[in-house]
Amino acid sequence: MSKTTILRASIGRDTYKTTLQTDDHQLIGDEPPSSGGTNLGPDPYEFILAGLATCTAATVRMYADRKAWDLEKVELNLSLQVEKLSGTKITHIQREIQFSGNLDAEQTQRLLEIAEKCPVHRLLTHDVKIVTTLL
């Protein structure tokens, strides 16, 4: 098994404002006013998209750097929609990627393939088991 990532979260009486703590960073998550929150930070779905976007961009950047390709910039637009169909839910994530730089069609296609291999993409597209216990 690879590195274990640990995150601590706590919520008090502030409607839905949640403090998130990793080893090195503190973040705030919240819900929008339409859900009763105060919009002081990204909502949970935005955090999922942020993780996928960050991982995708970094994975593509690392690959291009190793190949010494002239990749100037990676830009991503992501959206998430949950569709309810006859008692089940299907989550649709749309990821649009734009590569800037002096790249030929073959390099661009390869970077698109590499984007599909980022660790968070794999996590979201494979079986995930969540075990919940009391502290």
A tleap script that builds the chain and sets N, CA, C and O, in Angstrom:
source leaprc.protein.ff14SB
mol = sequence {
  NMET SER LYS THR THR ILE LEU ARG ALA SER
  ILE GLY ARG ASP THR TYR LYS THR THR LEU
  GLN THR ASP ASP HIE GLN LEU ILE GLY ASP
  GLU PRO PRO SER SER GLY GLY THR ASN LEU
  GLY PRO ASP PRO TYR GLU PHE ILE LEU ALA
  GLY LEU ALA THR CYS THR ALA ALA THR VAL
  ARG MET TYR ALA ASP ARG LYS ALA TRP ASP
  LEU GLU LYS VAL GLU LEU ASN LEU SER LEU
  GLN VAL GLU LYS LEU SER GLY THR LYS ILE
  THR HIE ILE GLN ARG GLU ILE GLN PHE SER
  GLY ASN LEU ASP ALA GLU GLN THR GLN ARG
  LEU LEU GLU ILE ALA GLU LYS CYS PRO VAL
  HIE ARG LEU LEU THR HIE ASP VAL LYS ILE
  VAL THR THR LEU CLEU
}
set mol.1.N position { 0.846 -1.183 0.000 }
set mol.1.CA position { 0.000 0.000 0.000 }
set mol.1.C position { 0.888 1.243 0.000 }
set mol.1.O position { 1.962 1.247 0.602 }
set mol.2.N position { 0.436 2.285 -0.673 }
set mol.2.CA position { 1.224 3.506 -0.768 }
set mol.2.C position { 1.003 4.407 0.439 }
set mol.2.O position { 0.376 4.015 1.423 }
set mol.3.N position { 1.526 5.613 0.342 }
set mol.3.CA position { 1.441 6.598 1.422 }
set mol.3.C position { 0.000 6.800 1.897 }
set mol.3.O position { -0.932 6.853 1.093 }
set mol.4.N position { -0.160 6.908 3.190 }
set mol.4.CA position { -1.461 7.202 3.773 }
set mol.4.C position { -1.611 8.712 3.903 }
set mol.4.O position { -0.764 9.375 4.500 }
set mol.5.N position { -2.668 9.243 3.357 }
set mol.5.CA position { -2.966 10.668 3.468 }
set mol.5.C position { -3.941 10.859 4.615 }
set mol.5.O position { -4.962 10.176 4.699 }
set mol.6.N position { -3.617 11.792 5.495 }
set mol.6.CA position { -4.461 12.033 6.665 }
set mol.6.C position { -4.989 13.459 6.616 }
set mol.6.O position { -4.243 14.402 6.353 }
set mol.7.N position { -6.271 13.602 6.869 }
set mol.7.CA position { -6.915 14.898 6.951 }
set mol.7.C position { -7.833 14.869 8.161 }
set mol.7.O position { -8.540 13.890 8.397 }
set mol.8.N position { -7.814 15.943 8.916 }
set mol.8.CA position { -8.713 16.071 10.064 }
set mol.8.C position { -9.747 17.141 9.734 }
set mol.8.O position { -9.430 18.156 9.112 }
set mol.9.N position { -10.975 16.905 10.153 }
set mol.9.CA position { -12.049 17.864 9.900 }
set mol.9.C position { -12.840 18.085 11.172 }
set mol.9.O position { -13.039 17.160 11.959 }
set mol.10.N position { -13.296 19.324 11.373 }
set mol.10.CA position { -14.159 19.601 12.523 }
set mol.10.C position { -15.167 20.681 12.143 }
set mol.10.O position { -14.890 21.585 11.356 }
set mol.11.N position { -16.338 20.543 12.736 }
set mol.11.CA position { -17.402 21.517 12.521 }
set mol.11.C position { -18.020 21.815 13.876 }
set mol.11.O position { -18.298 20.907 14.660 }
set mol.12.N position { -18.229 23.082 14.139 }
set mol.12.CA position { -18.864 23.482 15.398 }
set mol.12.C position { -20.293 23.903 15.138 }
set mol.12.O position { -21.031 23.231 14.416 }
set mol.13.N position { -20.676 25.009 15.725 }
set mol.13.CA position { -22.049 25.497 15.573 }
set mol.13.C position { -22.203 26.458 14.394 }
set mol.13.O position { -23.311 26.900 14.089 }
set mol.14.N position { -21.075 26.784 13.725 }
set mol.14.CA position { -21.156 27.618 12.516 }
set mol.14.C position { -21.808 26.784 11.423 }
set mol.14.O position { -21.207 25.840 10.910 }
set mol.15.N position { -22.997 27.123 11.083 }
set mol.15.CA position { -23.868 26.355 10.207 }
set mol.15.C position { -23.174 25.172 9.525 }
set mol.15.O position { -23.321 24.045 9.997 }
set mol.16.N position { -22.435 25.376 8.452 }
set mol.16.CA position { -21.781 24.243 7.778 }
set mol.16.C position { -20.304 24.496 7.515 }
set mol.16.O position { -19.665 23.735 6.788 }
set mol.17.N position { -19.759 25.548 8.094 }
set mol.17.CA position { -18.332 25.853 7.937 }
set mol.17.C position { -17.529 24.739 8.603 }
set mol.17.O position { -17.684 24.475 9.796 }
set mol.18.N position { -16.678 24.097 7.826 }
set mol.18.CA position { -15.873 22.979 8.309 }
set mol.18.C position { -14.400 23.330 8.174 }
set mol.18.O position { -13.954 23.752 7.107 }
set mol.19.N position { -13.647 23.157 9.248 }
set mol.19.CA position { -12.207 23.388 9.220 }
set mol.19.C position { -11.523 22.073 8.873 }
set mol.19.O position { -11.769 21.045 9.505 }
set mol.20.N position { -10.669 22.119 7.870 }
set mol.20.CA position { -9.943 20.943 7.401 }
set mol.20.C position { -8.457 21.161 7.654 }
set mol.20.O position { -7.927 22.230 7.355 }
set mol.21.N position { -7.790 20.167 8.198 }
set mol.21.CA position { -6.374 20.293 8.538 }
set mol.21.C position { -5.608 19.094 7.998 }
set mol.21.O position { -5.931 17.947 8.309 }
set mol.22.N position { -4.581 19.370 7.180 }
set mol.22.CA position { -3.627 18.342 6.779 }
set mol.22.C position { -2.363 18.588 7.587 }
set mol.22.O position { -2.347 19.461 8.455 }
set mol.23.N position { -1.316 17.843 7.320 }
set mol.23.CA position { -0.060 18.071 8.037 }
set mol.23.C position { 0.437 19.507 7.869 }
set mol.23.O position { 0.967 20.094 8.813 }
set mol.24.N position { 0.271 20.073 6.674 }
set mol.24.CA position { 0.877 21.367 6.365 }
set mol.24.C position { -0.099 22.493 6.029 }
set mol.24.O position { 0.319 23.643 5.899 }
set mol.25.N position { -1.383 22.188 5.887 }
set mol.25.CA position { -2.312 23.204 5.396 }
set mol.25.C position { -3.626 23.176 6.159 }
set mol.25.O position { -4.080 22.130 6.624 }
set mol.26.N position { -4.227 24.364 6.274 }
set mol.26.CA position { -5.565 24.460 6.836 }
set mol.26.C position { -6.482 25.056 5.770 }
set mol.26.O position { -6.146 26.053 5.131 }
set mol.27.N position { -7.629 24.438 5.592 }
set mol.27.CA position { -8.598 24.868 4.598 }
set mol.27.C position { -9.964 25.015 5.257 }
set mol.27.O position { -10.212 24.476 6.335 }
set mol.28.N position { -10.832 25.745 4.599 }
set mol.28.CA position { -12.214 25.882 5.059 }
set mol.28.C position { -13.126 25.331 3.968 }
set mol.28.O position { -13.003 25.690 2.797 }
set mol.29.N position { -14.025 24.472 4.362 }
set mol.29.CA position { -15.076 23.999 3.472 }
set mol.29.C position { -16.398 24.540 3.978 }
set mol.29.O position { -16.544 24.801 5.173 }
set mol.30.N position { -17.345 24.710 3.102 }
set mol.30.CA position { -18.640 25.252 3.504 }
set mol.30.C position { -19.675 24.837 2.470 }
set mol.30.O position { -19.363 24.172 1.482 }
set mol.31.N position { -20.877 25.232 2.712 }
set mol.31.CA position { -21.974 25.033 1.772 }
set mol.31.C position { -22.432 26.405 1.296 }
set mol.31.O position { -22.245 27.397 2.000 }
set mol.32.N position { -23.027 26.473 0.119 }
set mol.32.CA position { -23.539 27.762 -0.356 }
set mol.32.C position { -24.769 28.182 0.448 }
set mol.32.O position { -25.399 27.345 1.095 }
set mol.33.N position { -25.115 29.467 0.412 }
set mol.33.CA position { -26.304 29.935 1.128 }
set mol.33.C position { -27.581 29.175 0.739 }
set mol.33.O position { -28.471 28.994 1.570 }
set mol.34.N position { -27.669 28.737 -0.505 }
set mol.34.CA position { -28.860 27.997 -0.947 }
set mol.34.C position { -29.029 26.675 -0.207 }
set mol.34.O position { -30.121 26.108 -0.180 }
set mol.35.N position { -27.939 26.183 0.398 }
set mol.35.CA position { -27.994 24.953 1.203 }
set mol.35.C position { -27.889 25.247 2.692 }
set mol.35.O position { -27.743 24.325 3.495 }
set mol.36.N position { -27.961 26.525 3.072 }
set mol.36.CA position { -27.912 26.899 4.479 }
set mol.36.C position { -26.531 27.262 4.984 }
set mol.36.O position { -26.369 27.533 6.174 }
set mol.37.N position { -25.530 27.274 4.116 }
set mol.37.CA position { -24.171 27.611 4.522 }
set mol.37.C position { -23.882 29.093 4.374 }
set mol.37.O position { -24.769 29.890 4.068 }
set mol.38.N position { -22.610 29.448 4.601 }
set mol.38.CA position { -22.191 30.846 4.500 }
set mol.38.C position { -21.184 31.067 3.374 }
set mol.38.O position { -20.663 32.172 3.220 }
set mol.39.N position { -20.907 30.036 2.592 }
set mol.39.CA position { -20.059 30.133 1.398 }
set mol.39.C position { -18.657 30.661 1.704 }
set mol.39.O position { -18.095 31.427 0.921 }
set mol.40.N position { -18.094 30.251 2.844 }
set mol.40.CA position { -16.746 30.696 3.227 }
set mol.40.C position { -15.643 29.855 2.591 }
set mol.40.O position { -14.461 30.162 2.746 }
set mol.41.N position { -16.016 28.814 1.889 }
set mol.41.CA position { -15.039 27.953 1.232 }
set mol.41.C position { -15.743 27.069 0.224 }
set mol.41.O position { -16.969 27.094 0.115 }
set mol.42.N position { -14.968 26.285 -0.515 }
set mol.42.CA position { -15.561 25.374 -1.494 }
set mol.42.C position { -16.504 24.372 -0.827 }
set mol.42.O position { -16.335 24.021 0.340 }
set mol.43.N position { -17.499 23.922 -1.592 }
set mol.43.CA position { -18.371 22.870 -1.078 }
set mol.43.C position { -17.709 21.509 -1.346 }
set mol.43.O position { -16.723 21.451 -2.080 }
set mol.44.N position { -18.218 20.438 -0.780 }
set mol.44.CA position { -17.565 19.134 -0.940 }
set mol.44.C position { -17.349 18.709 -2.394 }
set mol.44.O position { -16.306 18.142 -2.718 }
set mol.45.N position { -18.310 18.972 -3.266 }
set mol.45.CA position { -18.142 18.600 -4.671 }
set mol.45.C position { -17.035 19.421 -5.332 }
set mol.45.O position { -16.293 18.906 -6.168 }
set mol.46.N position { -16.925 20.694 -4.957 }
set mol.46.CA position { -15.848 21.528 -5.500 }
set mol.46.C position { -14.485 21.020 -5.046 }
set mol.46.O position { -13.516 21.090 -5.801 }
set mol.47.N position { -14.401 20.508 -3.817 }
set mol.47.CA position { -13.137 19.919 -3.358 }
set mol.47.C position { -12.775 18.680 -4.174 }
set mol.47.O position { -11.603 18.461 -4.482 }
set mol.48.N position { -13.766 17.874 -4.523 }
set mol.48.CA position { -13.492 16.703 -5.361 }
set mol.48.C position { -12.950 17.149 -6.714 }
set mol.48.O position { -11.954 16.611 -7.196 }
set mol.49.N position { -13.602 18.129 -7.323 }
set mol.49.CA position { -13.130 18.633 -8.612 }
set mol.49.C position { -11.752 19.271 -8.495 }
set mol.49.O position { -10.924 19.125 -9.394 }
set mol.50.N position { -11.498 19.978 -7.396 }
set mol.50.CA position { -10.188 20.603 -7.188 }
set mol.50.C position { -9.095 19.545 -7.095 }
set mol.50.O position { -8.013 19.721 -7.654 }
set mol.51.N position { -9.371 18.456 -6.398 }
set mol.51.CA position { -8.392 17.374 -6.298 }
set mol.51.C position { -8.099 16.760 -7.650 }
set mol.51.O position { -6.943 16.492 -7.978 }
set mol.52.N position { -9.146 16.534 -8.441 }
set mol.52.CA position { -8.958 15.960 -9.774 }
set mol.52.C position { -8.207 16.929 -10.682 }
set mol.52.O position { -7.317 16.515 -11.425 }
set mol.53.N position { -8.554 18.208 -10.630 }
set mol.53.CA position { -7.885 19.203 -11.471 }
set mol.53.C position { -6.412 19.347 -11.109 }
set mol.53.O position { -5.553 19.387 -11.990 }
set mol.54.N position { -6.121 19.426 -9.818 }
set mol.54.CA position { -4.737 19.568 -9.365 }
set mol.54.C position { -3.908 18.362 -9.772 }
set mol.54.O position { -2.795 18.506 -10.279 }
set mol.55.N position { -4.450 17.178 -9.550 }
set mol.55.CA position { -3.740 15.949 -9.883 }
set mol.55.C position { -3.516 15.835 -11.394 }
set mol.55.O position { -2.432 15.462 -11.840 }
set mol.56.N position { -4.545 16.158 -12.171 }
set mol.56.CA position { -4.433 16.090 -13.630 }
set mol.56.C position { -3.350 17.037 -14.128 }
set mol.56.O position { -2.470 16.637 -14.890 }
set mol.57.N position { -3.416 18.287 -13.700 }
set mol.57.CA position { -2.446 19.285 -14.155 }
set mol.57.C position { -1.026 18.898 -13.761 }
set mol.57.O position { -0.107 19.003 -14.573 }
set mol.58.N position { -0.840 18.452 -12.520 }
set mol.58.CA position { 0.501 18.085 -12.051 }
set mol.58.C position { 1.028 16.850 -12.774 }
set mol.58.O position { 2.210 16.792 -13.114 }
set mol.59.N position { 0.169 15.863 -13.014 }
set mol.59.CA position { 0.595 14.642 -13.702 }
set mol.59.C position { 1.030 14.951 -15.129 }
set mol.59.O position { 2.063 14.465 -15.589 }
set mol.60.N position { 0.242 15.758 -15.826 }
set mol.60.CA position { 0.582 16.150 -17.196 }
set mol.60.C position { 1.872 16.965 -17.207 }
set mol.60.O position { 2.736 16.753 -18.058 }
set mol.61.N position { 2.003 17.902 -16.260 }
set mol.61.CA position { 3.202 18.736 -16.183 }
set mol.61.C position { 4.451 17.878 -15.947 }
set mol.61.O position { 5.474 18.071 -16.604 }
set mol.62.N position { 4.360 16.923 -15.000 }
set mol.62.CA position { 5.505 16.045 -14.714 }
set mol.62.C position { 5.909 15.245 -15.943 }
set mol.62.O position { 7.096 15.118 -16.242 }
set mol.63.N position { 4.929 14.710 -16.652 }
set mol.63.CA position { 5.218 13.900 -17.837 }
set mol.63.C position { 5.894 14.754 -18.912 }
set mol.63.O position { 6.910 14.353 -19.480 }
set mol.64.N position { 5.332 15.923 -19.187 }
set mol.64.CA position { 5.910 16.808 -20.203 }
set mol.64.C position { 7.324 17.237 -19.821 }
set mol.64.O position { 8.202 17.322 -20.681 }
set mol.65.N position { 7.547 17.508 -18.537 }
set mol.65.CA position { 8.888 17.890 -18.083 }
set mol.65.C position { 9.885 16.761 -18.290 }
set mol.65.O position { 11.006 16.993 -18.741 }
set mol.66.N position { 9.476 15.530 -17.958 }
set mol.66.CA position { 10.379 14.382 -18.143 }
set mol.66.C position { 10.722 14.163 -19.614 }
set mol.66.O position { 11.832 13.746 -19.945 }
set mol.67.N position { 9.772 14.443 -20.485 }
set mol.67.CA position { 9.988 14.281 -21.925 }
set mol.67.C position { 10.654 15.511 -22.544 }
set mol.67.O position { 11.006 15.504 -23.724 }
set mol.68.N position { 10.823 16.559 -21.748 }
set mol.68.CA position { 11.387 17.832 -22.216 }
set mol.68.C position { 10.556 18.416 -23.367 }
set mol.68.O position { 11.100 18.974 -24.320 }
set mol.69.N position { 9.231 18.278 -23.260 }
set mol.69.CA position { 8.328 18.849 -24.249 }
set mol.69.C position { 8.039 20.303 -23.892 }
set mol.69.O position { 8.077 20.685 -22.722 }
set mol.70.N position { 7.754 21.098 -24.899 }
set mol.70.CA position { 7.509 22.527 -24.713 }
set mol.70.C position { 6.042 22.774 -24.331 }
set mol.70.O position { 5.271 23.347 -25.101 }
set mol.71.N position { 5.684 22.329 -23.133 }
set mol.71.CA position { 4.339 22.562 -22.602 }
set mol.71.C position { 4.393 23.826 -21.763 }
set mol.71.O position { 4.989 23.843 -20.685 }
set mol.72.N position { 3.777 24.867 -22.255 }
set mol.72.CA position { 3.814 26.151 -21.564 }
set mol.72.C position { 2.791 26.217 -20.432 }
set mol.72.O position { 3.080 26.725 -19.349 }
set mol.73.N position { 1.587 25.693 -20.697 }
set mol.73.CA position { 0.507 25.854 -19.726 }
set mol.73.C position { -0.546 24.766 -19.926 }
set mol.73.O position { -0.805 24.322 -21.044 }
set mol.74.N position { -1.149 24.349 -18.801 }
set mol.74.CA position { -2.287 23.428 -18.826 }
set mol.74.C position { -3.456 24.154 -18.167 }
set mol.74.O position { -3.325 24.658 -17.052 }
set mol.75.N position { -4.581 24.206 -18.844 }
set mol.75.CA position { -5.784 24.809 -18.274 }
set mol.75.C position { -6.897 23.774 -18.278 }
set mol.75.O position { -7.060 23.026 -19.242 }
set mol.76.N position { -7.660 23.738 -17.191 }
set mol.76.CA position { -8.742 22.771 -17.058 }
set mol.76.C position { -10.033 23.460 -16.646 }
set mol.76.O position { -10.021 24.416 -15.871 }
set mol.77.N position { -11.123 22.973 -17.163 }
set mol.77.CA position { -12.468 23.329 -16.708 }
set mol.77.C position { -13.149 22.027 -16.325 }
set mol.77.O position { -13.191 21.087 -17.120 }
set mol.78.N position { -13.684 21.965 -15.112 }
set mol.78.CA position { -14.356 20.757 -14.655 }
set mol.78.C position { -15.756 21.084 -14.167 }
set mol.78.O position { -16.009 22.162 -13.631 }
set mol.79.N position { -16.654 20.141 -14.361 }
set mol.79.CA position { -18.007 20.266 -13.819 }
set mol.79.C position { -18.456 18.896 -13.336 }
set mol.79.O position { -17.993 17.864 -13.822 }
set mol.80.N position { -19.359 18.909 -12.379 }
set mol.80.CA position { -19.874 17.674 -11.790 }
set mol.80.C position { -21.387 17.776 -11.726 }
set mol.80.O position { -21.940 18.793 -11.308 }
set mol.81.N position { -22.041 16.713 -12.145 }
set mol.81.CA position { -23.499 16.657 -12.091 }
set mol.81.C position { -23.906 15.273 -11.621 }
set mol.81.O position { -23.376 14.268 -12.093 }
set mol.82.N position { -24.849 15.224 -10.689 }
set mol.82.CA position { -25.381 13.952 -10.205 }
set mol.82.C position { -26.752 13.755 -10.839 }
set mol.82.O position { -27.658 14.571 -10.672 }
set mol.83.N position { -26.878 12.660 -11.563 }
set mol.83.CA position { -28.127 12.338 -12.259 }
set mol.83.C position { -28.840 11.219 -11.509 }
set mol.83.O position { -28.238 10.201 -11.167 }
set mol.84.N position { -30.109 11.418 -11.263 }
set mol.84.CA position { -30.910 10.395 -10.584 }
set mol.84.C position { -31.733 9.654 -11.625 }
set mol.84.O position { -32.541 10.248 -12.339 }
set mol.85.N position { -31.514 8.341 -11.699 }
set mol.85.CA position { -32.241 7.506 -12.645 }
set mol.85.C position { -32.856 6.327 -11.921 }
set mol.85.O position { -32.138 5.493 -11.371 }
set mol.86.N position { -34.142 6.251 -11.916 }
set mol.86.CA position { -34.896 5.131 -11.328 }
set mol.86.C position { -34.242 4.540 -10.081 }
set mol.86.O position { -33.882 3.363 -10.043 }
set mol.87.N position { -34.100 5.386 -9.066 }
set mol.87.CA position { -33.601 4.907 -7.781 }
set mol.87.C position { -32.096 4.842 -7.639 }
set mol.87.O position { -31.608 4.561 -6.544 }
set mol.88.N position { -31.342 5.086 -8.688 }
set mol.88.CA position { -29.882 5.084 -8.583 }
set mol.88.C position { -29.352 6.467 -8.965 }
set mol.88.O position { -30.050 7.274 -9.578 }
set mol.89.N position { -28.122 6.708 -8.590 }
set mol.89.CA position { -27.474 7.972 -8.929 }
set mol.89.C position { -26.246 7.681 -9.781 }
set mol.89.O position { -25.494 6.744 -9.513 }
set mol.90.N position { -26.059 8.487 -10.793 }
set mol.90.CA position { -24.866 8.407 -11.631 }
set mol.90.C position { -24.193 9.772 -11.575 }
set mol.90.O position { -24.825 10.796 -11.835 }
set mol.91.N position { -22.920 9.781 -11.239 }
set mol.91.CA position { -22.163 11.024 -11.178 }
set mol.91.C position { -21.427 11.215 -12.497 }
set mol.91.O position { -20.700 10.331 -12.951 }
set mol.92.N position { -21.623 12.372 -13.102 }
set mol.92.CA position { -20.949 12.719 -14.351 }
set mol.92.C position { -19.946 13.831 -14.055 }
set mol.92.O position { -20.311 14.883 -13.531 }
set mol.93.N position { -18.693 13.592 -14.392 }
set mol.93.CA position { -17.670 14.633 -14.283 }
set mol.93.C position { -17.181 14.931 -15.689 }
set mol.93.O position { -16.735 14.038 -16.409 }
set mol.94.N position { -17.272 16.190 -16.065 }
set mol.94.CA position { -16.778 16.643 -17.363 }
set mol.94.C position { -15.454 17.360 -17.120 }
set mol.94.O position { -15.382 18.284 -16.310 }
set mol.95.N position { -14.405 16.931 -17.825 }
set mol.95.CA position { -13.086 17.554 -17.676 }
set mol.95.C position { -12.621 17.995 -19.056 }
set mol.95.O position { -12.424 17.167 -19.945 }
set mol.96.N position { -12.448 19.291 -19.231 }
set mol.96.CA position { -11.933 19.844 -20.481 }
set mol.96.C position { -10.511 20.328 -20.220 }
set mol.96.O position { -10.244 21.001 -19.225 }
set mol.97.N position { -9.610 19.978 -21.123 }
set mol.97.CA position { -8.195 20.318 -20.944 }
set mol.97.C position { -7.706 21.073 -22.172 }
set mol.97.O position { -8.026 20.719 -23.307 }
set mol.98.N position { -6.932 22.111 -21.924 }
set mol.98.CA position { -6.277 22.839 -23.006 }
set mol.98.C position { -4.785 22.882 -22.715 }
set mol.98.O position { -4.364 23.240 -21.615 }
set mol.99.N position { -3.993 22.515 -23.712 }
set mol.99.CA position { -2.539 22.561 -23.597 }
set mol.99.C position { -2.025 23.712 -24.444 }
set mol.99.O position { -2.407 23.847 -25.607 }
set mol.100.N position { -1.162 24.543 -23.872 }
set mol.100.CA position { -0.523 25.626 -24.610 }
set mol.100.C position { 0.961 25.329 -24.694 }
set mol.100.O position { 1.562 24.834 -23.741 }
set mol.101.N position { 1.534 25.630 -25.823 }
set mol.101.CA position { 2.959 25.408 -26.019 }
set mol.101.C position { 3.212 24.899 -27.426 }
set mol.101.O position { 2.293 24.784 -28.238 }
set mol.102.N position { 4.454 24.601 -27.696 }
set mol.102.CA position { 4.855 24.111 -29.013 }
set mol.102.C position { 4.772 22.585 -29.021 }
set mol.102.O position { 5.783 21.898 -28.879 }
set mol.103.N position { 3.555 22.066 -29.189 }
set mol.103.CA position { 3.308 20.627 -29.155 }
set mol.103.C position { 2.707 20.188 -30.484 }
set mol.103.O position { 1.877 20.887 -31.064 }
set mol.104.N position { 3.138 19.015 -30.961 }
set mol.104.CA position { 2.504 18.482 -32.167 }
set mol.104.C position { 1.279 17.654 -31.776 }
set mol.104.O position { 1.012 17.455 -30.590 }
set mol.105.N position { 0.546 17.181 -32.762 }
set mol.105.CA position { -0.700 16.444 -32.513 }
set mol.105.C position { -0.449 15.171 -31.709 }
set mol.105.O position { -1.257 14.810 -30.853 }
set mol.106.N position { 0.652 14.497 -31.975 }
set mol.106.CA position { 0.977 13.259 -31.251 }
set mol.106.C position { 1.263 13.543 -29.771 }
set mol.106.O position { 0.809 12.804 -28.898 }
set mol.107.N position { 2.007 14.601 -29.495 }
set mol.107.CA position { 2.295 14.969 -28.111 }
set mol.107.C position { 1.012 15.372 -27.376 }
set mol.107.O position { 0.802 14.987 -26.226 }
set mol.108.N position { 0.172 16.135 -28.040 }
set mol.108.CA position { -1.094 16.556 -27.440 }
set mol.108.C position { -1.957 15.349 -27.100 }
set mol.108.O position { -2.538 15.286 -26.017 }
set mol.109.N position { -2.045 14.393 -28.016 }
set mol.109.CA position { -2.828 13.182 -27.767 }
set mol.109.C position { -2.249 12.390 -26.600 }
set mol.109.O position { -2.996 11.866 -25.774 }
set mol.110.N position { -0.931 12.302 -26.528 }
set mol.110.CA position { -0.290 11.562 -25.437 }
set mol.110.C position { -0.565 12.238 -24.094 }
set mol.110.O position { -0.820 11.552 -23.104 }
set mol.111.N position { -0.520 13.554 -24.045 }
set mol.111.CA position { -0.817 14.265 -22.798 }
set mol.111.C position { -2.261 14.042 -22.366 }
set mol.111.O position { -2.549 13.950 -21.173 }
set mol.112.N position { -3.164 13.956 -23.332 }
set mol.112.CA position { -4.558 13.653 -23.018 }
set mol.112.C position { -4.675 12.259 -22.400 }
set mol.112.O position { -5.436 12.062 -21.453 }
set mol.113.N position { -3.927 11.296 -22.931 }
set mol.113.CA position { -3.907 9.939 -22.371 }
set mol.113.C position { -3.317 9.939 -20.961 }
set mol.113.O position { -3.817 9.240 -20.080 }
set mol.114.N position { -2.268 10.709 -20.747 }
set mol.114.CA position { -1.620 10.791 -19.431 }
set mol.114.C position { -2.581 11.389 -18.405 }
set mol.114.O position { -2.575 10.979 -17.244 }
set mol.115.N position { -3.398 12.345 -18.815 }
set mol.115.CA position { -4.381 12.946 -17.906 }
set mol.115.C position { -5.305 11.878 -17.322 }
set mol.115.O position { -5.720 11.975 -16.167 }
set mol.116.N position { -5.625 10.866 -18.118 }
set mol.116.CA position { -6.503 9.779 -17.668 }
set mol.116.C position { -5.818 8.875 -16.643 }
set mol.116.O position { -6.476 8.055 -16.002 }
set mol.117.N position { -4.519 9.017 -16.486 }
set mol.117.CA position { -3.763 8.142 -15.589 }
set mol.117.C position { -3.395 8.803 -14.263 }
set mol.117.O position { -2.688 8.202 -13.454 }
set mol.118.N position { -3.857 10.017 -14.029 }
set mol.118.CA position { -3.506 10.665 -12.762 }
set mol.118.C position { -4.115 9.870 -11.606 }
set mol.118.O position { -5.201 9.309 -11.753 }
set mol.119.N position { -3.436 9.813 -10.464 }
set mol.119.CA position { -3.902 8.995 -9.340 }
set mol.119.C position { -5.320 9.311 -8.862 }
set mol.119.O position { -6.052 8.393 -8.492 }
set mol.120.N position { -5.720 10.565 -8.860 }
set mol.120.CA position { -7.073 10.892 -8.404 }
set mol.120.C position { -8.110 10.425 -9.430 }
set mol.120.O position { -9.192 9.976 -9.049 }
set mol.121.N position { -7.797 10.525 -10.712 }
set mol.121.CA position { -8.695 9.986 -11.746 }
set mol.121.C position { -8.900 8.491 -11.510 }
set mol.121.O position { -10.025 7.994 -11.546 }
set mol.122.N position { -7.815 7.794 -11.272 }
set mol.122.CA position { -7.911 6.346 -11.018 }
set mol.122.C position { -8.720 6.058 -9.759 }
set mol.122.O position { -9.526 5.127 -9.739 }
set mol.123.N position { -8.513 6.845 -8.713 }
set mol.123.CA position { -9.266 6.654 -7.472 }
set mol.123.C position { -10.765 6.817 -7.717 }
set mol.123.O position { -11.570 6.034 -7.212 }
set mol.124.N position { -11.132 7.829 -8.488 }
set mol.124.CA position { -12.544 8.112 -8.730 }
set mol.124.C position { -13.201 7.115 -9.680 }
set mol.124.O position { -14.426 6.991 -9.689 }
set mol.125.N position { -12.411 6.407 -10.472 }
set mol.125.CA position { -12.983 5.487 -11.459 }
set mol.125.C position { -12.827 4.023 -11.074 }
set mol.125.O position { -13.197 3.142 -11.850 }
set mol.126.N position { -12.294 3.750 -9.906 }
set mol.126.CA position { -12.156 2.374 -9.421 }
set mol.126.C position { -12.981 2.198 -8.148 }
set mol.126.O position { -13.487 3.167 -7.582 }
set mol.127.N position { -13.107 0.972 -7.716 }
set mol.127.CA position { -13.838 0.697 -6.477 }
set mol.127.C position { -13.170 1.400 -5.304 }
set mol.127.O position { -11.946 1.386 -5.169 }
set mol.128.N position { -13.980 2.008 -4.469 }
set mol.128.CA position { -13.502 2.680 -3.262 }
set mol.128.C position { -14.259 2.087 -2.082 }
set mol.128.O position { -15.483 1.969 -2.119 }
set mol.129.N position { -13.537 1.720 -1.048 }
set mol.129.CA position { -14.164 1.223 0.174 }
set mol.129.C position { -13.930 2.258 1.268 }
set mol.129.O position { -12.789 2.644 1.524 }
set mol.130.N position { -14.989 2.703 1.906 }
set mol.130.CA position { -14.891 3.672 2.992 }
set mol.130.C position { -15.322 2.980 4.273 }
set mol.130.O position { -16.431 2.454 4.364 }
set mol.131.N position { -14.441 2.985 5.256 }
set mol.131.CA position { -14.719 2.369 6.551 }
set mol.131.C position { -14.888 3.498 7.561 }
set mol.131.O position { -13.985 4.320 7.716 }
set mol.132.N position { -16.012 3.554 8.242 }
set mol.132.CA position { -16.293 4.601 9.221 }
set mol.132.C position { -16.343 3.991 10.612 }
set mol.132.O position { -17.075 3.031 10.854 }
set mol.133.N position { -15.550 4.562 11.535 }
set mol.133.CA position { -15.529 4.097 12.926 }
set mol.133.C position { -15.611 5.312 13.845 }
set mol.133.O position { -15.404 6.441 13.402 }
set mol.134.N position { -15.905 5.090 15.098 }
set mol.134.CA position { -15.898 6.165 16.089 }
set mol.134.C position { -14.477 6.438 16.540 }
set mol.134.O position { -13.662 5.520 16.631 }
set mol.135.N position { -14.174 7.706 16.824 }
set mol.135.CA position { -12.864 8.077 17.380 }
set mol.135.C position { -12.804 7.689 18.834 }
set mol.135.O position { -11.788 7.913 19.491 }
savepdb mol mol.pdb
quit
